[in-house]
Structures are given as C-alpha cells and as structure tokens.
Amino acid sequence: MTHEPGGSQARLDVARSVATGLLAGAAPPDDATLTEVMALKDRRKPSHAVKLLRERTSLGLGDARRLVDRLP
C-alpha cells in the first residue's frame, strides 16, 4: 500500500460522506481536492484549506470553513 497525501482511502470515503451531507444540494468537492484539503488541515493550515476549497468550488466562506472543520 502506498502512502496517500491526506490519508487513507477510508478517510477519503468519510470526507466525501461529510461533504455530501454538509453541502446538501451542492456538488461535493472532487477526491483530489478533498485529499489536498485534508493534507493542509493535517499540516495545521486550515485557512489554506478553506482558500483551496473556495478556489476549486463555488462554496462561500462559511460553508468552506464548516467543511474544513468537520473533515476527518
């Protein structure tokens, strides 16, 4: 098994589920974006994670911050 930046496949599955539940009615971020966001969060750079989410999705500041806060 290779090391994936941002965590394991199980962690990505949980992140995808969290994003889908939190963003009802909006498309969740793609797996590559979620992986990068989790990696930034792991490196204690949540503001960078929020910025990345906002750049790659149509999320507002509040939704992006809530998603980052709730990701595993």
PDB file of N, CA, C, O and CB in Angstrom:
ATOM      1  N   MET A   1       0.843  -1.185   0.000  1.00  0.00           N
ATOM      2  CA  MET A   1       0.000   0.000   0.000  1.00  0.00           C
ATOM      3  C   MET A   1       0.885   1.244   0.000  1.00  0.00           C
ATOM      4  O   MET A   1       1.864   1.324   0.741  1.00  0.00           O
ATOM      5  CB  MET A   1      -0.957   0.000   1.222  1.00  0.00           C
ATOM      6  N   THR A   2       0.531   2.193  -0.827  1.00  0.00           N
ATOM      7  CA  THR A   2       1.298   3.428  -0.891  1.00  0.00           C
ATOM      8  C   THR A   2       0.676   4.462   0.022  1.00  0.00           C
ATOM      9  O   THR A   2      -0.524   4.432   0.298  1.00  0.00           O
ATOM     10  CB  THR A   2       1.374   3.954  -2.331  1.00  0.00           C
ATOM     11  N   HIS A   3       1.505   5.372   0.482  1.00  0.00           N
ATOM     12  CA  HIS A   3       1.009   6.445   1.353  1.00  0.00           C
ATOM     13  C   HIS A   3       0.351   7.507   0.486  1.00  0.00           C
ATOM     14  O   HIS A   3       0.951   8.014  -0.462  1.00  0.00           O
ATOM     15  CB  HIS A   3       2.162   7.065   2.211  1.00  0.00           C
ATOM     16  N   GLU A   4      -0.873   7.830   0.820  1.00  0.00           N
ATOM     17  CA  GLU A   4      -1.596   8.867   0.102  1.00  0.00           C
ATOM     18  C   GLU A   4      -1.530  10.166   0.897  1.00  0.00           C
ATOM     19  O   GLU A   4      -1.788  10.161   2.100  1.00  0.00           O
ATOM     20  CB  GLU A   4      -3.066   8.447  -0.148  1.00  0.00           C
ATOM     21  N   PRO A   5      -1.190  11.275   0.251  1.00  0.00           N
ATOM     22  CA  PRO A   5      -1.203  12.540   0.974  1.00  0.00           C
ATOM     23  C   PRO A   5      -2.615  12.810   1.486  1.00  0.00           C
ATOM     24  O   PRO A   5      -3.584  12.671   0.739  1.00  0.00           O
ATOM     25  CB  PRO A   5      -0.711  13.704   0.068  1.00  0.00           C
ATOM     26  N   GLY A   6      -2.733  13.191   2.744  1.00  0.00           N
ATOM     27  CA  GLY A   6      -4.048  13.485   3.282  1.00  0.00           C
ATOM     28  C   GLY A   6      -4.727  12.296   3.917  1.00  0.00           C
ATOM     29  O   GLY A   6      -5.764  12.466   4.559  1.00  0.00           O
ATOM     30  N   GLY A   7      -4.183  11.086   3.766  1.00  0.00           N
ATOM     31  CA  GLY A   7      -4.757   9.954   4.470  1.00  0.00           C
ATOM     32  C   GLY A   7      -5.114   8.776   3.598  1.00  0.00           C
ATOM     33  O   GLY A   7      -4.749   8.709   2.425  1.00  0.00           O
ATOM     34  N   SER A   8      -5.835   7.849   4.197  1.00  0.00           N
ATOM     35  CA  SER A   8      -6.187   6.589   3.560  1.00  0.00           C
ATOM     36  C   SER A   8      -7.462   6.711   2.735  1.00  0.00           C
ATOM     37  O   SER A   8      -8.143   7.736   2.750  1.00  0.00           O
ATOM     38  CB  SER A   8      -6.348   5.503   4.605  1.00  0.00           C
ATOM     39  N   GLN A   9      -7.762   5.642   2.021  1.00  0.00           N
ATOM     40  CA  GLN A   9      -8.996   5.602   1.237  1.00  0.00           C
ATOM     41  C   GLN A   9     -10.218   5.670   2.154  1.00  0.00           C
ATOM     42  O   GLN A   9     -11.212   6.313   1.814  1.00  0.00           O
ATOM     43  CB  GLN A   9      -9.047   4.323   0.373  1.00  0.00           C
ATOM     44  N   ALA A  10     -10.149   5.017   3.304  1.00  0.00           N
ATOM     45  CA  ALA A  10     -11.271   5.058   4.249  1.00  0.00           C
ATOM     46  C   ALA A  10     -11.515   6.491   4.725  1.00  0.00           C
ATOM     47  O   ALA A  10     -12.661   6.925   4.842  1.00  0.00           O
ATOM     48  CB  ALA A  10     -10.999   4.130   5.459  1.00  0.00           C
ATOM     49  N   ARG A  11     -10.448   7.210   4.995  1.00  0.00           N
ATOM     50  CA  ARG A  11     -10.582   8.606   5.429  1.00  0.00           C
ATOM     51  C   ARG A  11     -11.194   9.451   4.319  1.00  0.00           C
ATOM     52  O   ARG A  11     -12.013  10.330   4.587  1.00  0.00           O
ATOM     53  CB  ARG A  11      -9.210   9.182   5.843  1.00  0.00           C
ATOM     54  N   LEU A  12     -10.802   9.190   3.076  1.00  0.00           N
ATOM     55  CA  LEU A  12     -11.371   9.913   1.946  1.00  0.00           C
ATOM     56  C   LEU A  12     -12.852   9.598   1.805  1.00  0.00           C
ATOM     57  O   LEU A  12     -13.645  10.488   1.498  1.00  0.00           O
ATOM     58  CB  LEU A  12     -10.626   9.566   0.652  1.00  0.00           C
ATOM     59  N   ASP A  13     -13.236   8.346   2.024  1.00  0.00           N
ATOM     60  CA  ASP A  13     -14.652   7.974   1.964  1.00  0.00           C
ATOM     61  C   ASP A  13     -15.459   8.733   3.010  1.00  0.00           C
ATOM     62  O   ASP A  13     -16.554   9.218   2.725  1.00  0.00           O
ATOM     63  CB  ASP A  13     -14.820   6.461   2.166  1.00  0.00           C
ATOM     64  N   VAL A  14     -14.918   8.834   4.213  1.00  0.00           N
ATOM     65  CA  VAL A  14     -15.599   9.579   5.284  1.00  0.00           C
ATOM     66  C   VAL A  14     -15.687  11.061   4.905  1.00  0.00           C
ATOM     67  O   VAL A  14     -16.734  11.682   5.090  1.00  0.00           O
ATOM     68  CB  VAL A  14     -14.849   9.405   6.646  1.00  0.00           C
ATOM     69  N   ALA A  15     -14.613  11.624   4.385  1.00  0.00           N
ATOM     70  CA  ALA A  15     -14.611  13.033   3.986  1.00  0.00           C
ATOM     71  C   ALA A  15     -15.650  13.288   2.901  1.00  0.00           C
ATOM     72  O   ALA A  15     -16.353  14.297   2.938  1.00  0.00           O
ATOM     73  CB  ALA A  15     -13.218  13.452   3.493  1.00  0.00           C
ATOM     74  N   ARG A  16     -15.747  12.381   1.941  1.00  0.00           N
ATOM     75  CA  ARG A  16     -16.735  12.520   0.870  1.00  0.00           C
ATOM     76  C   ARG A  16     -18.149  12.485   1.449  1.00  0.00           C
ATOM     77  O   ARG A  16     -19.015  13.252   1.030  1.00  0.00           O
ATOM     78  CB  ARG A  16     -16.557  11.401  -0.184  1.00  0.00           C
ATOM     79  N   SER A  17     -18.374  11.602   2.403  1.00  0.00           N
ATOM     80  CA  SER A  17     -19.684  11.496   3.050  1.00  0.00           C
ATOM     81  C   SER A  17     -20.016  12.772   3.834  1.00  0.00           C
ATOM     82  O   SER A  17     -21.138  13.274   3.763  1.00  0.00           O
ATOM     83  CB  SER A  17     -19.720  10.273   3.988  1.00  0.00           C
ATOM     84  N   VAL A  18     -19.048  13.286   4.572  1.00  0.00           N
ATOM     85  CA  VAL A  18     -19.242  14.529   5.332  1.00  0.00           C
ATOM     86  C   VAL A  18     -19.575  15.673   4.376  1.00  0.00           C
ATOM     87  O   VAL A  18     -20.504  16.441   4.623  1.00  0.00           O
ATOM     88  CB  VAL A  18     -17.973  14.872   6.169  1.00  0.00           C
ATOM     89  N   ALA A  19     -18.824  15.783   3.296  1.00  0.00           N
ATOM     90  CA  ALA A  19     -19.046  16.864   2.334  1.00  0.00           C
ATOM     91  C   ALA A  19     -20.425  16.749   1.695  1.00  0.00           C
ATOM     92  O   ALA A  19     -21.117  17.753   1.521  1.00  0.00           O
ATOM     93  CB  ALA A  19     -17.959  16.850   1.248  1.00  0.00           C
ATOM     94  N   THR A  20     -20.825  15.537   1.346  1.00  0.00           N
ATOM     95  CA  THR A  20     -22.131  15.338   0.722  1.00  0.00           C
ATOM     96  C   THR A  20     -23.254  15.722   1.684  1.00  0.00           C
ATOM     97  O   THR A  20     -24.224  16.366   1.285  1.00  0.00           O
ATOM     98  CB  THR A  20     -22.294  13.876   0.270  1.00  0.00           C
ATOM     99  N   GLY A  21     -23.122  15.328   2.946  1.00  0.00           N
ATOM    100  CA  GLY A  21     -24.142  15.655   3.943  1.00  0.00           C
ATOM    101  C   GLY A  21     -24.198  17.130   4.265  1.00  0.00           C
ATOM    102  O   GLY A  21     -25.284  17.686   4.432  1.00  0.00           O
ATOM    103  N   LEU A  22     -23.059  17.769   4.356  1.00  0.00           N
ATOM    104  CA  LEU A  22     -22.993  19.182   4.722  1.00  0.00           C
ATOM    105  C   LEU A  22     -23.458  20.077   3.585  1.00  0.00           C
ATOM    106  O   LEU A  22     -24.069  21.120   3.819  1.00  0.00           O
ATOM    107  CB  LEU A  22     -21.576  19.555   5.126  1.00  0.00           C
ATOM    108  N   LEU A  23     -23.173  19.675   2.370  1.00  0.00           N
ATOM    109  CA  LEU A  23     -23.457  20.524   1.214  1.00  0.00           C
ATOM    110  C   LEU A  23     -24.684  20.041   0.455  1.00  0.00           C
ATOM    111  O   LEU A  23     -24.665  19.969  -0.774  1.00  0.00           O
ATOM    112  CB  LEU A  23     -22.254  20.567   0.282  1.00  0.00           C
ATOM    113  N   ALA A  24     -25.740  19.713   1.170  1.00  0.00           N
ATOM    114  CA  ALA A  24     -26.970  19.229   0.536  1.00  0.00           C
ATOM    115  C   ALA A  24     -27.386  20.183  -0.579  1.00  0.00           C
ATOM    116  O   ALA A  24     -27.513  21.389  -0.369  1.00  0.00           O
ATOM    117  CB  ALA A  24     -28.110  19.084   1.581  1.00  0.00           C
ATOM    118  N   GLY A  25     -27.592  19.632  -1.744  1.00  0.00           N
ATOM    119  CA  GLY A  25     -27.999  20.442  -2.886  1.00  0.00           C
ATOM    120  C   GLY A  25     -26.844  20.938  -3.741  1.00  0.00           C
ATOM    121  O   GLY A  25     -27.056  21.383  -4.869  1.00  0.00           O
ATOM    122  N   ALA A  26     -25.629  20.867  -3.223  1.00  0.00           N
ATOM    123  CA  ALA A  26     -24.456  21.295  -3.989  1.00  0.00           C
ATOM    124  C   ALA A  26     -23.549  20.081  -4.219  1.00  0.00           C
ATOM    125  O   ALA A  26     -23.521  19.152  -3.411  1.00  0.00           O
ATOM    126  CB  ALA A  26     -23.680  22.442  -3.244  1.00  0.00           C
ATOM    127  N   ALA A  27     -22.828  20.104  -5.307  1.00  0.00           N
ATOM    128  CA  ALA A  27     -21.912  19.013  -5.602  1.00  0.00           C
ATOM    129  C   ALA A  27     -20.726  19.057  -4.644  1.00  0.00           C
ATOM    130  O   ALA A  27     -20.139  20.120  -4.439  1.00  0.00           O
ATOM    131  CB  ALA A  27     -21.431  19.085  -7.065  1.00  0.00           C
ATOM    132  N   PRO A  28     -20.364  17.914  -4.053  1.00  0.00           N
ATOM    133  CA  PRO A  28     -19.207  17.901  -3.160  1.00  0.00           C
ATOM    134  C   PRO A  28     -17.914  18.072  -3.959  1.00  0.00           C
ATOM    135  O   PRO A  28     -17.890  17.801  -5.160  1.00  0.00           O
ATOM    136  CB  PRO A  28     -19.165  16.589  -2.346  1.00  0.00           C
ATOM    137  N   PRO A  29     -16.849  18.516  -3.310  1.00  0.00           N
ATOM    138  CA  PRO A  29     -15.559  18.641  -4.000  1.00  0.00           C
ATOM    139  C   PRO A  29     -15.090  17.273  -4.499  1.00  0.00           C
ATOM    140  O   PRO A  29     -15.457  16.235  -3.946  1.00  0.00           O
ATOM    141  CB  PRO A  29     -14.493  19.265  -3.059  1.00  0.00           C
ATOM    142  N   ASP A  30     -14.279  17.292  -5.547  1.00  0.00           N
ATOM    143  CA  ASP A  30     -13.752  16.022  -6.071  1.00  0.00           C
ATOM    144  C   ASP A  30     -12.736  15.430  -5.093  1.00  0.00           C
ATOM    145  O   ASP A  30     -12.281  16.101  -4.166  1.00  0.00           O
ATOM    146  CB  ASP A  30     -13.098  16.230  -7.469  1.00  0.00           C
ATOM    147  N   ASP A  31     -12.394  14.166  -5.318  1.00  0.00           N
ATOM    148  CA  ASP A  31     -11.498  13.451  -4.402  1.00  0.00           C
ATOM    149  C   ASP A  31     -10.129  14.102  -4.295  1.00  0.00           C
ATOM    150  O   ASP A  31      -9.547  14.150  -3.211  1.00  0.00           O
ATOM    151  CB  ASP A  31     -11.338  12.018  -4.851  1.00  0.00           C
ATOM    152  N   ALA A  32      -9.609  14.604  -5.410  1.00  0.00           N
ATOM    153  CA  ALA A  32      -8.284  15.238  -5.381  1.00  0.00           C
ATOM    154  C   ALA A  32      -8.306  16.478  -4.489  1.00  0.00           C
ATOM    155  O   ALA A  32      -7.374  16.715  -3.721  1.00  0.00           O
ATOM    156  CB  ALA A  32      -7.829  15.616  -6.812  1.00  0.00           C
ATOM    157  N   THR A  33      -9.367  17.262  -4.596  1.00  0.00           N
ATOM    158  CA  THR A  33      -9.487  18.461  -3.767  1.00  0.00           C
ATOM    159  C   THR A  33      -9.625  18.086  -2.299  1.00  0.00           C
ATOM    160  O   THR A  33      -8.963  18.672  -1.443  1.00  0.00           O
ATOM    161  CB  THR A  33     -10.687  19.310  -4.214  1.00  0.00           C
ATOM    162  N   LEU A  34     -10.487  17.106  -2.001  1.00  0.00           N
ATOM    163  CA  LEU A  34     -10.648  16.679  -0.610  1.00  0.00           C
ATOM    164  C   LEU A  34      -9.332  16.178  -0.025  1.00  0.00           C
ATOM    165  O   LEU A  34      -9.016  16.464   1.130  1.00  0.00           O
ATOM    166  CB  LEU A  34     -11.713  15.587  -0.510  1.00  0.00           C
ATOM    167  N   THR A  35      -8.569  15.434  -0.814  1.00  0.00           N
ATOM    168  CA  THR A  35      -7.277  14.912  -0.350  1.00  0.00           C
ATOM    169  C   THR A  35      -6.325  16.056  -0.031  1.00  0.00           C
ATOM    170  O   THR A  35      -5.651  16.036   0.998  1.00  0.00           O
ATOM    171  CB  THR A  35      -6.650  13.980  -1.410  1.00  0.00           C
ATOM    172  N   GLU A  36      -6.268  17.054  -0.910  1.00  0.00           N
ATOM    173  CA  GLU A  36      -5.380  18.192  -0.672  1.00  0.00           C
ATOM    174  C   GLU A  36      -5.834  19.011   0.535  1.00  0.00           C
ATOM    175  O   GLU A  36      -5.007  19.488   1.312  1.00  0.00           O
ATOM    176  CB  GLU A  36      -5.318  19.084  -1.915  1.00  0.00           C
ATOM    177  N   VAL A  37      -7.147  19.172   0.690  1.00  0.00           N
ATOM    178  CA  VAL A  37      -7.683  19.926   1.826  1.00  0.00           C
ATOM    179  C   VAL A  37      -7.331  19.218   3.135  1.00  0.00           C
ATOM    180  O   VAL A  37      -6.911  19.862   4.097  1.00  0.00           O
ATOM    181  CB  VAL A  37      -9.223  20.096   1.698  1.00  0.00           C
ATOM    182  N   MET A  38      -7.501  17.896   3.172  1.00  0.00           N
ATOM    183  CA  MET A  38      -7.167  17.146   4.389  1.00  0.00           C
ATOM    184  C   MET A  38      -5.674  17.219   4.690  1.00  0.00           C
ATOM    185  O   MET A  38      -5.278  17.287   5.853  1.00  0.00           O
ATOM    186  CB  MET A  38      -7.602  15.680   4.251  1.00  0.00           C
ATOM    187  N   ALA A  39      -4.843  17.206   3.645  1.00  0.00           N
ATOM    188  CA  ALA A  39      -3.398  17.316   3.849  1.00  0.00           C
ATOM    189  C   ALA A  39      -3.047  18.681   4.446  1.00  0.00           C
ATOM    190  O   ALA A  39      -2.207  18.772   5.341  1.00  0.00           O
ATOM    191  CB  ALA A  39      -2.643  17.101   2.516  1.00  0.00           C
ATOM    192  N   LEU A  40      -3.685  19.731   3.953  1.00  0.00           N
ATOM    193  CA  LEU A  40      -3.455  21.064   4.513  1.00  0.00           C
ATOM    194  C   LEU A  40      -3.927  21.132   5.959  1.00  0.00           C
ATOM    195  O   LEU A  40      -3.256  21.722   6.806  1.00  0.00           O
ATOM    196  CB  LEU A  40      -4.170  22.133   3.673  1.00  0.00           C
ATOM    197  N   LYS A  41      -5.063  20.540   6.241  1.00  0.00           N
ATOM    198  CA  LYS A  41      -5.568  20.518   7.612  1.00  0.00           C
ATOM    199  C   LYS A  41      -4.601  19.757   8.523  1.00  0.00           C
ATOM    200  O   LYS A  41      -4.345  20.182   9.649  1.00  0.00           O
ATOM    201  CB  LYS A  41      -6.973  19.876   7.662  1.00  0.00           C
ATOM    202  N   ASP A  42      -4.067  18.638   8.039  1.00  0.00           N
ATOM    203  CA  ASP A  42      -3.095  17.853   8.814  1.00  0.00           C
ATOM    204  C   ASP A  42      -1.847  18.671   9.133  1.00  0.00           C
ATOM    205  O   ASP A  42      -1.239  18.503  10.190  1.00  0.00           O
ATOM    206  CB  ASP A  42      -2.701  16.581   8.047  1.00  0.00           C
ATOM    207  N   ARG A  43      -1.470  19.562   8.208  1.00  0.00           N
ATOM    208  CA  ARG A  43      -0.282  20.403   8.412  1.00  0.00           C
ATOM    209  C   ARG A  43      -0.624  21.681   9.180  1.00  0.00           C
ATOM    210  O   ARG A  43       0.173  22.617   9.241  1.00  0.00           O
ATOM    211  CB  ARG A  43       0.353  20.762   7.061  1.00  0.00           C
ATOM    212  N   ARG A  44      -1.821  21.698   9.763  1.00  0.00           N
ATOM    213  CA  ARG A  44      -2.295  22.832  10.566  1.00  0.00           C
ATOM    214  C   ARG A  44      -2.337  24.138   9.778  1.00  0.00           C
ATOM    215  O   ARG A  44      -1.900  25.192  10.241  1.00  0.00           O
ATOM    216  CB  ARG A  44      -1.408  23.007  11.781  1.00  0.00           C
ATOM    217  N   LYS A  45      -2.879  24.022   8.571  1.00  0.00           N
ATOM    218  CA  LYS A  45      -3.055  25.187   7.710  1.00  0.00           C
ATOM    219  C   LYS A  45      -4.519  25.258   7.255  1.00  0.00           C
ATOM    220  O   LYS A  45      -4.804  25.199   6.059  1.00  0.00           O
ATOM    221  CB  LYS A  45      -2.091  25.123   6.480  1.00  0.00           C
ATOM    222  N   PRO A  46      -5.446  25.387   8.217  1.00  0.00           N
ATOM    223  CA  PRO A  46      -6.862  25.369   7.835  1.00  0.00           C
ATOM    224  C   PRO A  46      -7.269  26.542   6.946  1.00  0.00           C
ATOM    225  O   PRO A  46      -8.161  26.398   6.111  1.00  0.00           O
ATOM    226  CB  PRO A  46      -7.717  25.368   9.071  1.00  0.00           C
ATOM    227  N   SER A  47      -6.639  27.682   7.110  1.00  0.00           N
ATOM    228  CA  SER A  47      -7.007  28.816   6.255  1.00  0.00           C
ATOM    229  C   SER A  47      -6.616  28.555   4.803  1.00  0.00           C
ATOM    230  O   SER A  47      -7.318  28.981   3.886  1.00  0.00           O
ATOM    231  CB  SER A  47      -6.337  30.107   6.756  1.00  0.00           C
ATOM    232  N   HIS A  48      -5.502  27.858   4.592  1.00  0.00           N
ATOM    233  CA  HIS A  48      -5.108  27.483   3.238  1.00  0.00           C
ATOM    234  C   HIS A  48      -6.090  26.462   2.662  1.00  0.00           C
ATOM    235  O   HIS A  48      -6.400  26.490   1.471  1.00  0.00           O
ATOM    236  CB  HIS A  48      -3.674  26.916   3.230  1.00  0.00           C
ATOM    237  N   ALA A  49      -6.576  25.558   3.522  1.00  0.00           N
ATOM    238  CA  ALA A  49      -7.546  24.556   3.085  1.00  0.00           C
ATOM    239  C   ALA A  49      -8.849  25.229   2.658  1.00  0.00           C
ATOM    240  O   ALA A  49      -9.431  24.865   1.636  1.00  0.00           O
ATOM    241  CB  ALA A  49      -7.814  23.533   4.210  1.00  0.00           C
ATOM    242  N   VAL A  50      -9.300  26.197   3.429  1.00  0.00           N
ATOM    243  CA  VAL A  50     -10.518  26.934   3.092  1.00  0.00           C
ATOM    244  C   VAL A  50     -10.327  27.674   1.770  1.00  0.00           C
ATOM    245  O   VAL A  50     -11.209  27.659   0.912  1.00  0.00           O
ATOM    246  CB  VAL A  50     -10.892  27.928   4.224  1.00  0.00           C
ATOM    247  N   LYS A  51      -9.196  28.309   1.613  1.00  0.00           N
ATOM    248  CA  LYS A  51      -8.914  29.053   0.377  1.00  0.00           C
ATOM    249  C   LYS A  51      -8.929  28.120  -0.833  1.00  0.00           C
ATOM    250  O   LYS A  51      -9.490  28.457  -1.875  1.00  0.00           O
ATOM    251  CB  LYS A  51      -7.550  29.771   0.476  1.00  0.00           C
ATOM    252  N   LEU A  52      -8.309  26.947  -0.691  1.00  0.00           N
ATOM    253  CA  LEU A  52      -8.282  25.977  -1.784  1.00  0.00           C
ATOM    254  C   LEU A  52      -9.695  25.527  -2.140  1.00  0.00           C
ATOM    255  O   LEU A  52     -10.046  25.450  -3.318  1.00  0.00           O
ATOM    256  CB  LEU A  52      -7.417  24.764  -1.406  1.00  0.00           C
ATOM    257  N   LEU A  53     -10.502  25.231  -1.132  1.00  0.00           N
ATOM    258  CA  LEU A  53     -11.884  24.826  -1.390  1.00  0.00           C
ATOM    259  C   LEU A  53     -12.646  25.910  -2.137  1.00  0.00           C
ATOM    260  O   LEU A  53     -13.372  25.621  -3.089  1.00  0.00           O
ATOM    261  CB  LEU A  53     -12.596  24.497  -0.080  1.00  0.00           C
ATOM    262  N   ARG A  54     -12.485  27.138  -1.714  1.00  0.00           N
ATOM    263  CA  ARG A  54     -13.205  28.243  -2.357  1.00  0.00           C
ATOM    264  C   ARG A  54     -12.741  28.458  -3.787  1.00  0.00           C
ATOM    265  O   ARG A  54     -13.541  28.819  -4.650  1.00  0.00           O
ATOM    266  CB  ARG A  54     -13.023  29.528  -1.560  1.00  0.00           C
ATOM    267  N   GLU A  55     -11.450  28.240  -4.050  1.00  0.00           N
ATOM    268  CA  GLU A  55     -10.925  28.417  -5.410  1.00  0.00           C
ATOM    269  C   GLU A  55     -11.440  27.331  -6.356  1.00  0.00           C
ATOM    270  O   GLU A  55     -11.684  27.593  -7.533  1.00  0.00           O
ATOM    271  CB  GLU A  55      -9.391  28.408  -5.392  1.00  0.00           C
ATOM    272  N   ARG A  56     -11.603  26.117  -5.839  1.00  0.00           N
ATOM    273  CA  ARG A  56     -11.957  24.983  -6.695  1.00  0.00           C
ATOM    274  C   ARG A  56     -13.443  24.654  -6.719  1.00  0.00           C
ATOM    275  O   ARG A  56     -13.880  23.827  -7.519  1.00  0.00           O
ATOM    276  CB  ARG A  56     -11.206  23.781  -6.255  1.00  0.00           C
ATOM    277  N   THR A  57     -14.222  25.287  -5.856  1.00  0.00           N
ATOM    278  CA  THR A  57     -15.655  25.028  -5.808  1.00  0.00           C
ATOM    279  C   THR A  57     -16.384  26.362  -5.773  1.00  0.00           C
ATOM    280  O   THR A  57     -15.762  27.424  -5.790  1.00  0.00           O
ATOM    281  CB  THR A  57     -16.031  24.151  -4.576  1.00  0.00           C
ATOM    282  N   SER A  58     -17.685  26.294  -5.725  1.00  0.00           N
ATOM    283  CA  SER A  58     -18.482  27.523  -5.637  1.00  0.00           C
ATOM    284  C   SER A  58     -18.906  27.801  -4.197  1.00  0.00           C
ATOM    285  O   SER A  58     -19.865  28.536  -3.963  1.00  0.00           O
ATOM    286  CB  SER A  58     -19.722  27.424  -6.542  1.00  0.00           C
ATOM    287  N   LEU A  59     -18.199  27.217  -3.237  1.00  0.00           N
ATOM    288  CA  LEU A  59     -18.563  27.375  -1.832  1.00  0.00           C
ATOM    289  C   LEU A  59     -18.265  28.787  -1.331  1.00  0.00           C
ATOM    290  O   LEU A  59     -17.278  29.414  -1.716  1.00  0.00           O
ATOM    291  CB  LEU A  59     -17.822  26.351  -0.978  1.00  0.00           C
ATOM    292  N   GLY A  60     -19.144  29.257  -0.467  1.00  0.00           N
ATOM    293  CA  GLY A  60     -18.907  30.509   0.218  1.00  0.00           C
ATOM    294  C   GLY A  60     -17.959  30.279   1.383  1.00  0.00           C
ATOM    295  O   GLY A  60     -17.602  29.143   1.695  1.00  0.00           O
ATOM    296  N   LEU A  61     -17.562  31.353   2.013  1.00  0.00           N
ATOM    297  CA  LEU A  61     -16.613  31.272   3.119  1.00  0.00           C
ATOM    298  C   LEU A  61     -17.142  30.420   4.270  1.00  0.00           C
ATOM    299  O   LEU A  61     -16.421  29.564   4.783  1.00  0.00           O
ATOM    300  CB  LEU A  61     -16.284  32.665   3.622  1.00  0.00           C
ATOM    301  N   GLY A  62     -18.362  30.636   4.672  1.00  0.00           N
ATOM    302  CA  GLY A  62     -18.938  29.900   5.791  1.00  0.00           C
ATOM    303  C   GLY A  62     -19.011  28.404   5.541  1.00  0.00           C
ATOM    304  O   GLY A  62     -18.628  27.605   6.395  1.00  0.00           O
ATOM    305  N   ASP A  63     -19.506  28.025   4.360  1.00  0.00           N
ATOM    306  CA  ASP A  63     -19.603  26.602   4.031  1.00  0.00           C
ATOM    307  C   ASP A  63     -18.225  25.957   3.947  1.00  0.00           C
ATOM    308  O   ASP A  63     -18.030  24.836   4.418  1.00  0.00           O
ATOM    309  CB  ASP A  63     -20.350  26.412   2.710  1.00  0.00           C
ATOM    310  N   ALA A  64     -17.278  26.655   3.354  1.00  0.00           N
ATOM    311  CA  ALA A  64     -15.923  26.104   3.236  1.00  0.00           C
ATOM    312  C   ALA A  64     -15.295  25.915   4.615  1.00  0.00           C
ATOM    313  O   ALA A  64     -14.650  24.896   4.863  1.00  0.00           O
ATOM    314  CB  ALA A  64     -15.036  27.026   2.372  1.00  0.00           C
ATOM    315  N   ARG A  65     -15.475  26.876   5.508  1.00  0.00           N
ATOM    316  CA  ARG A  65     -14.916  26.759   6.872  1.00  0.00           C
ATOM    317  C   ARG A  65     -15.566  25.613   7.635  1.00  0.00           C
ATOM    318  O   ARG A  65     -14.880  24.852   8.317  1.00  0.00           O
ATOM    319  CB  ARG A  65     -15.107  28.076   7.652  1.00  0.00           C
ATOM    320  N   ARG A  66     -16.896  25.485   7.523  1.00  0.00           N
ATOM    321  CA  ARG A  66     -17.587  24.392   8.207  1.00  0.00           C
ATOM    322  C   ARG A  66     -17.112  23.042   7.690  1.00  0.00           C
ATOM    323  O   ARG A  66     -16.916  22.111   8.470  1.00  0.00           O
ATOM    324  CB  ARG A  66     -19.103  24.519   8.030  1.00  0.00           C
ATOM    325  N   LEU A  67     -16.928  22.932   6.384  1.00  0.00           N
ATOM    326  CA  LEU A  67     -16.481  21.669   5.813  1.00  0.00           C
ATOM    327  C   LEU A  67     -15.074  21.320   6.308  1.00  0.00           C
ATOM    328  O   LEU A  67     -14.826  20.185   6.715  1.00  0.00           O
ATOM    329  CB  LEU A  67     -16.508  21.739   4.275  1.00  0.00           C
ATOM    330  N   VAL A  68     -14.170  22.269   6.276  1.00  0.00           N
ATOM    331  CA  VAL A  68     -12.806  22.014   6.752  1.00  0.00           C
ATOM    332  C   VAL A  68     -12.836  21.595   8.218  1.00  0.00           C
ATOM    333  O   VAL A  68     -12.141  20.659   8.613  1.00  0.00           O
ATOM    334  CB  VAL A  68     -11.912  23.269   6.568  1.00  0.00           C
ATOM    335  N   ASP A  69     -13.634  22.281   9.016  1.00  0.00           N
ATOM    336  CA  ASP A  69     -13.715  21.955  10.445  1.00  0.00           C
ATOM    337  C   ASP A  69     -14.224  20.533  10.688  1.00  0.00           C
ATOM    338  O   ASP A  69     -13.817  19.892  11.657  1.00  0.00           O
ATOM    339  CB  ASP A  69     -14.622  22.952  11.155  1.00  0.00           C
ATOM    340  N   ARG A  70     -15.095  20.043   9.837  1.00  0.00           N
ATOM    341  CA  ARG A  70     -15.725  18.741  10.056  1.00  0.00           C
ATOM    342  C   ARG A  70     -15.026  17.589   9.355  1.00  0.00           C
ATOM    343  O   ARG A  70     -15.372  16.431   9.592  1.00  0.00           O
ATOM    344  CB  ARG A  70     -17.139  18.793   9.606  1.00  0.00           C
ATOM    345  N   LEU A  71     -14.063  17.869   8.509  1.00  0.00           N
ATOM    346  CA  LEU A  71     -13.345  16.783   7.828  1.00  0.00           C
ATOM    347  C   LEU A  71     -12.488  16.004   8.825  1.00  0.00           C
ATOM    348  O   LEU A  71     -11.969  16.568   9.788  1.00  0.00           O
ATOM    349  CB  LEU A  71     -12.459  17.344   6.687  1.00  0.00           C
ATOM    350  N   PRO A  72     -12.347  14.690   8.578  1.00  0.00           N
ATOM    351  CA  PRO A  72     -11.519  13.875   9.470  1.00  0.00           C
ATOM    352  C   PRO A  72     -10.055  14.211   9.333  1.00  0.00           C
ATOM    353  O   PRO A  72      -9.219  13.617  10.013  1.00  0.00           O
ATOM    354  CB  PRO A  72     -11.730  12.402   9.193  1.00  0.00           C
TER     355      PRO A  72
END
